[in-house]
Amino acid sequence: MTPRRADETEPALIHCRLDELLTERGMTLTQLSEQVGVSLVNLSVLKNDRAKAIRYSTLAAICDALQCDVGDLLVRA
């Protein structure tokens, strides 16, 4: 299934694999939120492919917490 942007009918060009990475690591969204200092709401928006932007510092913090590279988290849809 191709992810779709919440505000458009066009498919999203980038898919966030946050849910899959959390599952692989046995981590919850709440645990990630506490570790990186990003709200559950903002992480949920990212996880559900509804984010329009992400700060580099947030991206780096998420990747550090999940011990992954940016390319593991964000992939072309």
FENQUI-V231619 format. One record per backbone hydrogen bond with DSSP energy under -1.0 kcal/mol. NH is the residue of the N-H (numbers start at 0). CO is the residue of the C=O. E is the energy in kcal/mol with one decimal. If there is no record, write none. Layout:
NH/CO/E, NH/CO/E
This chain:
4/9/-1.4, 7/4/-1.0, 11/2/-2.7, 14/74/-3.7, 16/72/-3.5, 20/16/-2.5, 21/17/-2.6, 22/18/-2.2, 23/19/-2.5, 24/20/-1.5, 25/22/-1.1, 26/21/-2.5, 31/27/-2.2, 32/28/-2.6, 33/29/-2.2, 34/30/-2.1, 35/31/-2.6, 36/32/-1.8, 42/38/-2.3, 43/39/-2.5, 44/40/-2.2, 45/41/-1.9, 46/42/-2.9, 47/43/-2.1, 48/45/-1.7, 49/44/-2.7, 58/54/-2.6, 59/55/-2.8, 60/56/-2.0, 61/57/-2.5, 62/58/-2.4, 63/59/-2.5, 64/60/-2.4, 65/61/-2.3, 67/62/-2.2, 71/68/-1.5, 72/68/-1.1, 73/69/-3.2, 74/14/-2.6, 76/12/-2.1
